[in-house]
Amino acid sequence: MQYMAAVLLTRAKEIRDDGSIVEIVIWELPEPLVPSTHRYKYRLYYGVAGRSRVRYDNERGKVDHRHVGDQESEYLFSSVEQLLADFQSDVERWE
């Protein structure tokens, strides 16, 4: 069996005039990262002065989730496009 490597779909970082940072990293994996059922590994971040305001991520052993301020909640992943739209919506609400 040949190993299929992860594919970087996007990596972007924006430092805004107000000093806030938006960073998006999304990988497509050869197989789901348990317990996820989709094949994406992602980290979406919005913060300022070293403090996270909005963060979406997934990791091995933990369900997809998001952080808004100090609150963490499960995130129901449906597609990369919806993930980006939901993240953008949360960033806009924070601003």
Backbone as XML, in Angstrom:
<?xml version="1.0"?>
<chain id="A" units="angstrom">
  <residue number="1" name="MET">
    <atom name="N" x="0.844" y="-1.177" z="0.000"/>
    <atom name="CA" x="0.000" y="0.000" z="0.000"/>
    <atom name="C" x="0.893" y="1.246" z="0.000"/>
  </residue>
  <residue number="2" name="GLN">
    <atom name="N" x="0.584" y="2.177" z="-0.864"/>
    <atom name="CA" x="1.364" y="3.404" z="-0.949"/>
    <atom name="C" x="0.718" y="4.474" z="-0.075"/>
  </residue>
  <residue number="3" name="TYR">
    <atom name="N" x="1.546" y="5.233" z="0.620"/>
    <atom name="CA" x="1.064" y="6.290" z="1.502"/>
    <atom name="C" x="0.731" y="7.538" z="0.694"/>
  </residue>
  <residue number="4" name="MET">
    <atom name="N" x="-0.424" y="8.116" z="0.939"/>
    <atom name="CA" x="-0.809" y="9.373" z="0.298"/>
    <atom name="C" x="-0.569" y="10.504" z="1.291"/>
  </residue>
  <residue number="5" name="ALA">
    <atom name="N" x="0.212" y="11.474" z="0.905"/>
    <atom name="CA" x="0.545" y="12.582" z="1.798"/>
    <atom name="C" x="-0.621" y="13.561" z="1.905"/>
  </residue>
  <residue number="6" name="ALA">
    <atom name="N" x="-0.633" y="14.299" z="3.004"/>
    <atom name="CA" x="-1.608" y="15.370" z="3.172"/>
    <atom name="C" x="-1.319" y="16.463" z="2.143"/>
  </residue>
  <residue number="7" name="VAL">
    <atom name="N" x="-2.367" y="17.153" z="1.715"/>
    <atom name="CA" x="-2.238" y="18.215" z="0.718"/>
    <atom name="C" x="-2.662" y="19.532" z="1.359"/>
  </residue>
  <residue number="8" name="LEU">
    <atom name="N" x="-1.765" y="20.498" z="1.321"/>
    <atom name="CA" x="-2.087" y="21.825" z="1.839"/>
    <atom name="C" x="-3.044" y="22.513" z="0.865"/>
  </residue>
  <residue number="9" name="LEU">
    <atom name="N" x="-4.257" y="22.832" z="1.341"/>
    <atom name="CA" x="-5.234" y="23.508" z="0.489"/>
    <atom name="C" x="-5.079" y="25.012" z="0.551"/>
  </residue>
  <residue number="10" name="THR">
    <atom name="N" x="-4.821" y="25.533" z="1.744"/>
    <atom name="CA" x="-4.623" y="26.974" z="1.885"/>
    <atom name="C" x="-3.837" y="27.286" z="3.140"/>
  </residue>
  <residue number="11" name="ARG">
    <atom name="N" x="-3.023" y="28.304" z="3.021"/>
    <atom name="CA" x="-2.299" y="28.863" z="4.174"/>
    <atom name="C" x="-2.211" y="30.357" z="3.913"/>
  </residue>
  <residue number="12" name="ALA">
    <atom name="N" x="-2.846" y="31.129" z="4.779"/>
    <atom name="CA" x="-2.860" y="32.577" z="4.613"/>
    <atom name="C" x="-2.782" y="33.241" z="5.979"/>
  </residue>
  <residue number="13" name="LYS">
    <atom name="N" x="-2.083" y="34.352" z="6.027"/>
    <atom name="CA" x="-1.979" y="35.123" z="7.264"/>
    <atom name="C" x="-2.057" y="36.600" z="6.908"/>
  </residue>
  <residue number="14" name="GLU">
    <atom name="N" x="-2.952" y="37.292" z="7.601"/>
    <atom name="CA" x="-3.143" y="38.723" z="7.384"/>
    <atom name="C" x="-2.947" y="39.437" z="8.715"/>
  </residue>
  <residue number="15" name="ILE">
    <atom name="N" x="-2.084" y="40.426" z="8.710"/>
    <atom name="CA" x="-1.926" y="41.296" z="9.876"/>
    <atom name="C" x="-2.588" y="42.618" z="9.504"/>
  </residue>
  <residue number="16" name="ARG">
    <atom name="N" x="-3.640" y="42.929" z="10.211"/>
    <atom name="CA" x="-4.452" y="44.096" z="9.875"/>
    <atom name="C" x="-3.886" y="45.374" z="10.487"/>
  </residue>
  <residue number="17" name="ASP">
    <atom name="N" x="-4.369" y="46.503" z="10.007"/>
    <atom name="CA" x="-3.889" y="47.812" z="10.479"/>
    <atom name="C" x="-4.054" y="47.994" z="11.979"/>
  </residue>
  <residue number="18" name="ASP">
    <atom name="N" x="-5.089" y="47.381" z="12.556"/>
    <atom name="CA" x="-5.323" y="47.518" z="14.000"/>
    <atom name="C" x="-4.470" y="46.545" z="14.824"/>
  </residue>
  <residue number="19" name="GLY">
    <atom name="N" x="-3.607" y="45.771" z="14.146"/>
    <atom name="CA" x="-2.739" y="44.822" z="14.843"/>
    <atom name="C" x="-3.342" y="43.440" z="15.002"/>
  </residue>
  <residue number="20" name="SER">
    <atom name="N" x="-4.598" y="43.265" z="14.629"/>
    <atom name="CA" x="-5.211" y="41.944" z="14.737"/>
    <atom name="C" x="-4.656" y="41.031" z="13.648"/>
  </residue>
  <residue number="21" name="ILE">
    <atom name="N" x="-4.749" y="39.734" z="13.897"/>
    <atom name="CA" x="-4.221" y="38.730" z="12.979"/>
    <atom name="C" x="-5.327" y="37.758" z="12.600"/>
  </residue>
  <residue number="22" name="VAL">
    <atom name="N" x="-5.421" y="37.471" z="11.315"/>
    <atom name="CA" x="-6.295" y="36.417" z="10.806"/>
    <atom name="C" x="-5.386" y="35.406" z="10.118"/>
  </residue>
  <residue number="23" name="GLU">
    <atom name="N" x="-5.475" y="34.151" z="10.551"/>
    <atom name="CA" x="-4.655" y="33.102" z="9.946"/>
    <atom name="C" x="-5.532" y="31.896" z="9.643"/>
  </residue>
  <residue number="24" name="ILE">
    <atom name="N" x="-5.366" y="31.349" z="8.443"/>
    <atom name="CA" x="-6.148" y="30.197" z="8.000"/>
    <atom name="C" x="-5.206" y="29.147" z="7.423"/>
  </residue>
  <residue number="25" name="VAL">
    <atom name="N" x="-5.294" y="27.927" z="7.953"/>
    <atom name="CA" x="-4.510" y="26.806" z="7.452"/>
    <atom name="C" x="-5.461" y="25.607" z="7.325"/>
  </residue>
  <residue number="26" name="ILE">
    <atom name="N" x="-5.537" y="25.047" z="6.124"/>
    <atom name="CA" x="-6.413" y="23.891" z="5.889"/>
    <atom name="C" x="-5.652" y="22.854" z="5.064"/>
  </residue>
  <residue number="27" name="TRP">
    <atom name="N" x="-5.656" y="21.622" z="5.564"/>
    <atom name="CA" x="-5.033" y="20.486" z="4.889"/>
    <atom name="C" x="-6.109" y="19.479" z="4.509"/>
  </residue>
  <residue number="28" name="GLU">
    <atom name="N" x="-5.930" y="18.803" z="3.381"/>
    <atom name="CA" x="-6.751" y="17.642" z="3.055"/>
    <atom name="C" x="-5.919" y="16.409" z="3.375"/>
  </residue>
  <residue number="29" name="LEU">
    <atom name="N" x="-6.480" y="15.519" z="4.175"/>
    <atom name="CA" x="-5.772" y="14.335" z="4.644"/>
    <atom name="C" x="-6.157" y="13.107" z="3.831"/>
  </residue>
  <residue number="30" name="PRO">
    <atom name="N" x="-5.306" y="12.092" z="3.829"/>
    <atom name="CA" x="-5.658" y="10.869" z="3.115"/>
    <atom name="C" x="-6.802" y="10.102" z="3.782"/>
  </residue>
  <residue number="31" name="GLU">
    <atom name="N" x="-6.996" y="10.327" z="5.082"/>
    <atom name="CA" x="-8.101" y="9.693" z="5.813"/>
    <atom name="C" x="-8.491" y="10.601" z="6.969"/>
  </residue>
  <residue number="32" name="PRO">
    <atom name="N" x="-9.701" y="10.453" z="7.508"/>
    <atom name="CA" x="-10.156" y="11.328" z="8.587"/>
    <atom name="C" x="-9.240" y="11.277" z="9.816"/>
  </residue>
  <residue number="33" name="LEU">
    <atom name="N" x="-9.193" y="12.392" z="10.497"/>
    <atom name="CA" x="-8.458" y="12.515" z="11.748"/>
    <atom name="C" x="-9.449" y="12.181" z="12.867"/>
  </residue>
  <residue number="34" name="VAL">
    <atom name="N" x="-9.350" y="10.988" z="13.410"/>
    <atom name="CA" x="-10.304" y="10.459" z="14.395"/>
    <atom name="C" x="-10.428" y="11.439" z="15.573"/>
  </residue>
  <residue number="35" name="PRO">
    <atom name="N" x="-11.648" y="11.781" z="15.996"/>
    <atom name="CA" x="-12.942" y="11.193" z="15.698"/>
    <atom name="C" x="-13.697" y="11.849" z="14.541"/>
  </residue>
  <residue number="36" name="SER">
    <atom name="N" x="-13.078" y="12.755" z="13.799"/>
    <atom name="CA" x="-13.762" y="13.390" z="12.665"/>
    <atom name="C" x="-14.107" y="12.357" z="11.594"/>
  </residue>
  <residue number="37" name="THR">
    <atom name="N" x="-15.134" y="12.658" z="10.807"/>
    <atom name="CA" x="-15.514" y="11.772" z="9.710"/>
    <atom name="C" x="-15.114" y="12.373" z="8.365"/>
  </residue>
  <residue number="38" name="HIS">
    <atom name="N" x="-14.635" y="13.603" z="8.358"/>
    <atom name="CA" x="-14.173" y="14.257" z="7.131"/>
    <atom name="C" x="-12.650" y="14.186" z="7.062"/>
  </residue>
  <residue number="39" name="ARG">
    <atom name="N" x="-12.097" y="14.545" z="5.907"/>
    <atom name="CA" x="-10.650" y="14.403" z="5.692"/>
    <atom name="C" x="-9.910" y="15.742" z="5.718"/>
  </residue>
  <residue number="40" name="TYR">
    <atom name="N" x="-10.298" y="16.622" z="6.607"/>
    <atom name="CA" x="-9.651" y="17.933" z="6.662"/>
    <atom name="C" x="-9.084" y="18.189" z="8.050"/>
  </residue>
  <residue number="41" name="LYS">
    <atom name="N" x="-7.918" y="18.785" z="8.068"/>
    <atom name="CA" x="-7.287" y="19.267" z="9.305"/>
    <atom name="C" x="-7.200" y="20.767" z="9.138"/>
  </residue>
  <residue number="42" name="TYR">
    <atom name="N" x="-7.686" y="21.515" z="10.104"/>
    <atom name="CA" x="-7.734" y="22.957" z="9.923"/>
    <atom name="C" x="-7.439" y="23.713" z="11.219"/>
  </residue>
  <residue number="43" name="ARG">
    <atom name="N" x="-7.002" y="24.939" z="11.008"/>
    <atom name="CA" x="-6.766" y="25.881" z="12.102"/>
    <atom name="C" x="-7.086" y="27.271" z="11.559"/>
  </residue>
  <residue number="44" name="LEU">
    <atom name="N" x="-8.127" y="27.883" z="12.091"/>
    <atom name="CA" x="-8.519" y="29.229" z="11.694"/>
    <atom name="C" x="-8.457" y="30.094" z="12.944"/>
  </residue>
  <residue number="45" name="TYR">
    <atom name="N" x="-7.784" y="31.224" z="12.845"/>
    <atom name="CA" x="-7.496" y="32.033" z="14.028"/>
    <atom name="C" x="-7.741" y="33.509" z="13.744"/>
  </residue>
  <residue number="46" name="TYR">
    <atom name="N" x="-8.350" y="34.175" z="14.708"/>
    <atom name="CA" x="-8.469" y="35.632" z="14.708"/>
    <atom name="C" x="-8.162" y="36.091" z="16.119"/>
  </residue>
  <residue number="47" name="GLY">
    <atom name="N" x="-7.211" y="36.996" z="16.244"/>
    <atom name="CA" x="-6.854" y="37.481" z="17.570"/>
    <atom name="C" x="-6.080" y="38.779" z="17.491"/>
  </residue>
  <residue number="48" name="VAL">
    <atom name="N" x="-5.820" y="39.334" z="18.656"/>
    <atom name="CA" x="-5.060" y="40.585" z="18.743"/>
    <atom name="C" x="-4.259" y="40.580" z="20.044"/>
  </residue>
  <residue number="49" name="ALA">
    <atom name="N" x="-3.069" y="41.115" z="19.969"/>
    <atom name="CA" x="-2.184" y="41.243" z="21.141"/>
    <atom name="C" x="-1.993" y="39.899" z="21.857"/>
  </residue>
  <residue number="50" name="GLY">
    <atom name="N" x="-1.873" y="38.833" z="21.084"/>
    <atom name="CA" x="-1.639" y="37.512" z="21.667"/>
    <atom name="C" x="-2.861" y="36.861" z="22.288"/>
  </residue>
  <residue number="51" name="ARG">
    <atom name="N" x="-4.010" y="37.478" z="22.159"/>
    <atom name="CA" x="-5.247" y="36.913" z="22.717"/>
    <atom name="C" x="-6.158" y="36.434" z="21.594"/>
  </residue>
  <residue number="52" name="SER">
    <atom name="N" x="-6.562" y="35.186" z="21.694"/>
    <atom name="CA" x="-7.456" y="34.605" z="20.708"/>
    <atom name="C" x="-8.863" y="35.150" z="20.913"/>
  </residue>
  <residue number="53" name="ARG">
    <atom name="N" x="-9.471" y="35.620" z="19.818"/>
    <atom name="CA" x="-10.852" y="36.062" z="19.861"/>
    <atom name="C" x="-11.767" y="35.002" z="19.259"/>
  </residue>
  <residue number="54" name="VAL">
    <atom name="N" x="-11.360" y="34.458" z="18.099"/>
    <atom name="CA" x="-12.122" y="33.408" z="17.424"/>
    <atom name="C" x="-11.123" y="32.376" z="16.913"/>
  </residue>
  <residue number="55" name="ARG">
    <atom name="N" x="-11.410" y="31.114" z="17.171"/>
    <atom name="CA" x="-10.534" y="30.042" z="16.674"/>
    <atom name="C" x="-11.377" y="28.816" z="16.367"/>
  </residue>
  <residue number="56" name="TYR">
    <atom name="N" x="-11.171" y="28.244" z="15.206"/>
    <atom name="CA" x="-11.787" y="26.981" z="14.810"/>
    <atom name="C" x="-10.645" y="25.998" z="14.592"/>
  </residue>
  <residue number="57" name="ASP">
    <atom name="N" x="-10.774" y="24.786" z="15.117"/>
    <atom name="CA" x="-9.736" y="23.789" z="14.875"/>
    <atom name="C" x="-10.241" y="22.394" z="15.160"/>
  </residue>
  <residue number="58" name="ASN">
    <atom name="N" x="-9.436" y="21.440" z="14.725"/>
    <atom name="CA" x="-9.691" y="20.042" z="15.054"/>
    <atom name="C" x="-8.341" y="19.389" z="15.292"/>
  </residue>
  <residue number="59" name="GLU">
    <atom name="N" x="-8.366" y="18.346" z="16.066"/>
    <atom name="CA" x="-7.141" y="17.634" z="16.411"/>
    <atom name="C" x="-7.488" y="16.198" z="16.731"/>
  </residue>
  <residue number="60" name="ARG">
    <atom name="N" x="-6.500" y="15.355" z="16.625"/>
    <atom name="CA" x="-6.715" y="13.928" z="16.908"/>
    <atom name="C" x="-7.271" y="13.760" z="18.319"/>
  </residue>
  <residue number="61" name="GLY">
    <atom name="N" x="-8.331" y="12.960" z="18.433"/>
    <atom name="CA" x="-8.897" y="12.653" z="19.736"/>
    <atom name="C" x="-9.905" y="13.669" z="20.250"/>
  </residue>
  <residue number="62" name="LYS">
    <atom name="N" x="-10.147" y="14.732" z="19.481"/>
    <atom name="CA" x="-11.085" y="15.760" z="19.923"/>
    <atom name="C" x="-11.975" y="16.132" z="18.739"/>
  </residue>
  <residue number="63" name="VAL">
    <atom name="N" x="-13.252" y="16.335" z="18.988"/>
    <atom name="CA" x="-14.178" y="16.685" z="17.915"/>
    <atom name="C" x="-13.856" y="18.065" z="17.356"/>
  </residue>
  <residue number="64" name="ASP">
    <atom name="N" x="-14.393" y="18.346" z="16.173"/>
    <atom name="CA" x="-14.280" y="19.684" z="15.597"/>
    <atom name="C" x="-14.878" y="20.668" z="16.600"/>
  </residue>
  <residue number="65" name="HIS">
    <atom name="N" x="-14.205" y="21.796" z="16.783"/>
    <atom name="CA" x="-14.698" y="22.750" z="17.768"/>
    <atom name="C" x="-14.264" y="24.168" z="17.424"/>
  </residue>
  <residue number="66" name="ARG">
    <atom name="N" x="-14.908" y="25.104" z="18.095"/>
    <atom name="CA" x="-14.571" y="26.510" z="17.905"/>
    <atom name="C" x="-14.490" y="27.184" z="19.264"/>
  </residue>
  <residue number="67" name="HIS">
    <atom name="N" x="-13.712" y="28.222" z="19.293"/>
    <atom name="CA" x="-13.554" y="29.047" z="20.488"/>
    <atom name="C" x="-13.970" y="30.460" z="20.093"/>
  </residue>
  <residue number="68" name="VAL">
    <atom name="N" x="-14.857" y="31.046" z="20.853"/>
    <atom name="CA" x="-15.227" y="32.442" z="20.671"/>
    <atom name="C" x="-15.037" y="33.090" z="22.030"/>
  </residue>
  <residue number="69" name="GLY">
    <atom name="N" x="-14.037" y="33.970" z="22.119"/>
    <atom name="CA" x="-13.660" y="34.496" z="23.428"/>
    <atom name="C" x="-13.176" y="33.342" z="24.293"/>
  </residue>
  <residue number="70" name="ASP">
    <atom name="N" x="-13.705" y="33.239" z="25.488"/>
    <atom name="CA" x="-13.315" y="32.171" z="26.411"/>
    <atom name="C" x="-14.201" y="30.931" z="26.313"/>
  </residue>
  <residue number="71" name="GLN">
    <atom name="N" x="-15.177" y="30.963" z="25.413"/>
    <atom name="CA" x="-16.123" y="29.851" z="25.291"/>
    <atom name="C" x="-15.694" y="28.881" z="24.198"/>
  </residue>
  <residue number="72" name="GLU">
    <atom name="N" x="-15.724" y="27.585" z="24.513"/>
    <atom name="CA" x="-15.451" y="26.545" z="23.524"/>
    <atom name="C" x="-16.732" y="25.760" z="23.293"/>
  </residue>
  <residue number="73" name="SER">
    <atom name="N" x="-17.016" y="25.450" z="22.019"/>
    <atom name="CA" x="-18.197" y="24.654" z="21.711"/>
    <atom name="C" x="-17.891" y="23.734" z="20.535"/>
  </residue>
  <residue number="74" name="GLU">
    <atom name="N" x="-18.637" y="22.644" z="20.453"/>
    <atom name="CA" x="-18.480" y="21.709" z="19.336"/>
    <atom name="C" x="-18.902" y="22.413" z="18.054"/>
  </residue>
  <residue number="75" name="TYR">
    <atom name="N" x="-18.221" y="22.096" z="16.966"/>
    <atom name="CA" x="-18.551" y="22.663" z="15.663"/>
    <atom name="C" x="-18.954" y="21.519" z="14.737"/>
  </residue>
  <residue number="76" name="LEU">
    <atom name="N" x="-20.081" y="21.654" z="14.087"/>
    <atom name="CA" x="-20.577" y="20.640" z="13.159"/>
    <atom name="C" x="-20.037" y="20.951" z="11.763"/>
  </residue>
  <residue number="77" name="PHE">
    <atom name="N" x="-18.969" y="20.277" z="11.368"/>
    <atom name="CA" x="-18.326" y="20.491" z="10.076"/>
    <atom name="C" x="-19.187" y="19.898" z="8.973"/>
  </residue>
  <residue number="78" name="SER">
    <atom name="N" x="-19.441" y="20.696" z="7.912"/>
    <atom name="CA" x="-20.182" y="20.176" z="6.765"/>
    <atom name="C" x="-19.372" y="20.297" z="5.473"/>
  </residue>
  <residue number="79" name="SER">
    <atom name="N" x="-18.592" y="21.378" z="5.335"/>
    <atom name="CA" x="-17.755" y="21.574" z="4.154"/>
    <atom name="C" x="-16.716" y="22.646" z="4.456"/>
  </residue>
  <residue number="80" name="VAL">
    <atom name="N" x="-15.674" y="22.684" z="3.655"/>
    <atom name="CA" x="-14.649" y="23.719" z="3.817"/>
    <atom name="C" x="-15.269" y="25.095" z="3.573"/>
  </residue>
  <residue number="81" name="GLU">
    <atom name="N" x="-16.118" y="25.199" z="2.567"/>
    <atom name="CA" x="-16.753" y="26.476" z="2.251"/>
    <atom name="C" x="-17.590" y="26.986" z="3.423"/>
  </residue>
  <residue number="82" name="GLN">
    <atom name="N" x="-18.352" y="26.097" z="4.056"/>
    <atom name="CA" x="-19.168" y="26.501" z="5.198"/>
    <atom name="C" x="-18.296" y="26.853" z="6.393"/>
  </residue>
  <residue number="83" name="LEU">
    <atom name="N" x="-17.217" y="26.120" z="6.606"/>
    <atom name="CA" x="-16.261" y="26.423" z="7.676"/>
    <atom name="C" x="-15.745" y="27.850" z="7.530"/>
  </residue>
  <residue number="84" name="LEU">
    <atom name="N" x="-15.310" y="28.212" z="6.325"/>
    <atom name="CA" x="-14.792" y="29.560" z="6.080"/>
    <atom name="C" x="-15.876" y="30.619" z="6.284"/>
  </residue>
  <residue number="85" name="ALA">
    <atom name="N" x="-17.093" y="30.344" z="5.838"/>
    <atom name="CA" x="-18.199" y="31.293" z="6.007"/>
    <atom name="C" x="-18.534" y="31.480" z="7.488"/>
  </residue>
  <residue number="86" name="ASP">
    <atom name="N" x="-18.571" y="30.391" z="8.252"/>
    <atom name="CA" x="-18.883" y="30.483" z="9.682"/>
    <atom name="C" x="-17.791" y="31.240" z="10.430"/>
  </residue>
  <residue number="87" name="PHE">
    <atom name="N" x="-16.538" y="30.967" z="10.094"/>
    <atom name="CA" x="-15.425" y="31.672" z="10.712"/>
    <atom name="C" x="-15.522" y="33.171" z="10.416"/>
  </residue>
  <residue number="88" name="GLN">
    <atom name="N" x="-15.721" y="33.522" z="9.145"/>
    <atom name="CA" x="-15.832" y="34.929" z="8.760"/>
    <atom name="C" x="-16.983" y="35.612" z="9.499"/>
  </residue>
  <residue number="89" name="SER">
    <atom name="N" x="-18.087" y="34.925" z="9.635"/>
    <atom name="CA" x="-19.237" y="35.478" z="10.348"/>
    <atom name="C" x="-18.903" y="35.767" z="11.810"/>
  </residue>
  <residue number="90" name="ASP">
    <atom name="N" x="-18.213" y="34.844" z="12.464"/>
    <atom name="CA" x="-17.824" y="35.059" z="13.866"/>
    <atom name="C" x="-16.822" y="36.195" z="14.003"/>
  </residue>
  <residue number="91" name="VAL">
    <atom name="N" x="-15.901" y="36.304" z="13.065"/>
    <atom name="CA" x="-14.928" y="37.411" z="13.088"/>
    <atom name="C" x="-15.660" y="38.743" z="12.928"/>
  </residue>
  <residue number="92" name="GLU">
    <atom name="N" x="-16.573" y="38.816" z="11.992"/>
    <atom name="CA" x="-17.328" y="40.055" z="11.773"/>
    <atom name="C" x="-18.151" y="40.444" z="12.984"/>
  </residue>
  <residue number="93" name="ARG">
    <atom name="N" x="-18.751" y="39.457" z="13.660"/>
    <atom name="CA" x="-19.532" y="39.747" z="14.879"/>
    <atom name="C" x="-18.628" y="40.299" z="15.976"/>
  </residue>
  <residue number="94" name="TRP">
    <atom name="N" x="-17.404" y="39.770" z="16.076"/>
    <atom name="CA" x="-16.484" y="40.229" z="17.111"/>
    <atom name="C" x="-16.058" y="41.666" z="16.852"/>
  </residue>
  <residue number="95" name="GLU">
    <atom name="N" x="-15.802" y="41.979" z="15.571"/>
    <atom name="CA" x="-15.333" y="43.319" z="15.219"/>
    <atom name="C" x="-16.398" y="44.333" z="15.542"/>
  </residue>
</chain>
